[in-house]
Amino acid sequence: MLKRRGSVTLLALVTLAGLNTPATAQENALSMNLGYFAVRGADARIADDVIMENLDLFAFGLDQFNSASIGAEWLVEMGDYIEAGVGVGFSQRTVLSVYSDFVNEDGSEIPQDFKLRVTPFTATARFFPFGLSSSVQPYGGIGIGLFNWRYAEMGEFIDFDTFDVFREQFVAKGSDAGRLFVVGLRSRMGDRYTIGVEFRYHDASGVVGIDQGFLDERIDLGGLTTSFTFNVSF
């Protein structure tokens, strides 16, 4: 919690600094990004993650939850070296699975679909060591996000008390806060356009609930998004 509050405080100070900057000194830009979201690896995930628990019973790979991502961000210059932004993104993936060690009496598989959707709403602050006016712009930054998510398990499942197979759908959803860290490189193309590549790592989790039929209590939403960016200045 202390680190998260620190991120919020820094972003607030950056915003206040921007309010004290003359409007003529600020440049706004719309940033659009297309990339790839890779979920956090097995060794870094939270202890009670439902996806890791499912790996012991079902036949799928953790990296199958990796997915394409899209997003947009509104950027405002806060002086010569700092830029603030607010944005939204979207990623979604459906993973097909079966039980690893069990089949139906006729030998057919017992199938399931696992579906994860994440829509982050973010606020960021970026620092440009060479300045925002340079033609090549490496940067790093921090931010906070509200991660709206929905996770569902659909298909056929085994009741291990009776060993009957039943069809069911388990759904959990929520909106949870998390931290994010950004590094990237941009290059100017004329006065109004920049292109670049950005790496964005976020740390967040939500509650799915064992009492709702899931095999563990929470879901780890963290991971790394690698994106190509295209900015248009106004």
Backbone hydrogen bonds, N-H to C=O, Kabsch-Sander energy under -0.5 kcal/mol:
donor,donor_aa,acceptor,acceptor_aa,energy
5,R,1,M,-2.4
6,G,2,L,-1.8
7,S,3,K,-2.0
8,V,4,R,-2.2
9,T,5,R,-2.7
10,L,6,G,-2.4
11,L,7,S,-2.3
12,A,8,V,-2.2
13,L,9,T,-2.4
14,V,10,L,-2.3
15,T,11,L,-2.2
16,L,12,A,-2.4
17,A,13,L,-2.3
18,G,14,V,-1.9
19,L,15,T,-1.7
20,N,16,L,-1.1
21,T,18,G,-1.1
25,A,22,P,-1.6
26,Q,23,A,-1.1
29,A,75,L,-2.2
30,L,232,V,-2.6
31,S,29,A,-0.6
31,S,73,E,-3.3
32,M,230,F,-2.5
33,N,71,G,-2.4
34,L,228,F,-1.9
35,G,69,S,-2.8
36,Y,226,T,-2.3
37,F,67,S,-3.6
38,A,36,Y,-0.6
38,A,224,L,-3.1
39,V,37,F,-0.5
40,R,222,G,-2.1
44,A,41,G,-1.5
45,R,41,G,-0.7
45,R,42,A,-0.6
49,D,46,I,-1.1
50,V,218,R,-2.8
53,E,49,D,-1.8
54,N,50,V,-2.2
55,L,51,I,-1.2
56,D,52,M,-0.5
56,D,53,E,-1.2
57,L,54,N,-1.6
58,F,54,N,-3.0
59,A,98,V,-3.2
60,F,58,F,-1.1
64,Q,61,G,-1.5
65,F,62,L,-1.8
66,N,63,D,-1.4
67,S,37,F,-2.3
69,S,35,G,-2.0
70,I,90,F,-1.9
71,G,33,N,-1.7
72,A,88,V,-2.3
73,E,31,S,-2.5
74,W,86,V,-3.1
75,L,29,A,-3.1
75,L,73,E,-0.6
76,V,84,A,-2.9
77,E,27,E,-1.8
78,M,82,I,-3.5
83,E,126,R,-2.1
84,A,76,V,-2.7
85,G,124,T,-2.2
86,V,74,W,-1.8
87,G,122,T,-2.2
88,V,72,A,-2.4
89,G,120,P,-1.8
90,F,70,I,-2.0
91,S,118,V,-1.9
92,Q,68,A,-0.6
93,R,116,L,-2.3
95,V,114,F,-3.5
97,S,112,Q,-2.7
99,Y,110,I,-0.9
100,S,57,L,-2.4
104,N,108,S,-3.2
107,G,104,N,-2.3
112,Q,97,S,-2.4
113,D,154,M,-3.3
114,F,95,V,-2.8
115,K,113,D,-0.5
115,K,152,A,-2.7
116,L,93,R,-2.6
117,R,150,R,-2.4
118,V,91,S,-2.6
119,T,148,N,-3.5
121,F,146,L,-2.4
122,T,87,G,-2.2
122,T,120,P,-0.5
123,A,144,I,-2.5
124,T,85,G,-2.7
125,A,142,I,-2.4
126,R,83,E,-3.1
127,F,140,G,-3.3
128,F,81,Y,-3.0
131,G,128,F,-1.5
132,L,80,D,-2.7
134,S,131,G,-0.9
137,Q,186,R,-3.5
139,Y,184,G,-2.2
140,G,127,F,-1.6
141,G,182,V,-2.7
142,I,125,A,-1.7
143,G,180,L,-1.9
144,I,123,A,-2.2
145,G,178,G,-2.4
146,L,121,F,-2.9
147,F,145,G,-0.6
147,F,176,D,-3.2
148,N,119,T,-2.3
148,N,146,L,-0.8
149,W,147,F,-0.5
149,W,174,G,-2.8
150,R,117,R,-2.1
151,Y,172,A,-3.2
152,A,115,K,-2.4
153,E,170,F,-2.7
154,M,113,D,-2.8
155,G,168,E,-1.8
156,E,111,P,-2.9
157,F,166,F,-3.1
159,D,164,D,-2.9
160,F,158,I,-0.9
162,T,159,D,-0.6
163,F,159,D,-3.8
164,D,159,D,-0.6
166,F,157,F,-2.8
168,E,155,G,-2.4
170,F,153,E,-3.0
172,A,151,Y,-2.7
174,G,149,W,-2.0
176,D,147,F,-2.0
178,G,145,G,-1.9
179,R,203,D,-1.2
180,L,143,G,-1.8
181,F,201,Y,-2.6
182,V,141,G,-2.5
183,V,199,F,-2.1
184,G,139,Y,-2.1
185,L,197,V,-2.3
186,R,137,Q,-1.8
187,S,195,I,-2.7
188,R,135,S,-2.7
189,M,193,Y,-3.5
193,Y,189,M,-0.7
194,T,231,N,-1.7
195,I,187,S,-2.1
196,G,229,T,-1.9
197,V,185,L,-2.0
198,E,227,S,-2.6
199,F,183,V,-3.3
200,R,225,T,-2.7
201,Y,181,F,-2.6
202,H,223,G,-2.3
203,D,179,R,-2.5
206,G,219,I,-2.3
208,V,206,G,-0.5
208,V,217,E,-2.0
209,G,217,E,-2.1
212,Q,209,G,-1.2
213,G,210,I,-1.8
214,F,209,G,-1.3
218,R,48,D,-2.1
219,I,206,G,-2.8
221,L,204,A,-2.2
221,L,219,I,-0.6
222,G,204,A,-0.8
223,G,202,H,-1.7
224,L,38,A,-2.4
225,T,200,R,-3.0
226,T,36,Y,-2.4
226,T,224,L,-0.5
227,S,198,E,-2.8
227,S,225,T,-0.5
228,F,34,L,-2.5
229,T,196,G,-2.5
230,F,32,M,-2.3
231,N,194,T,-2.9
232,V,30,L,-2.3
233,S,192,R,-2.8
234,F,28,N,-3.2
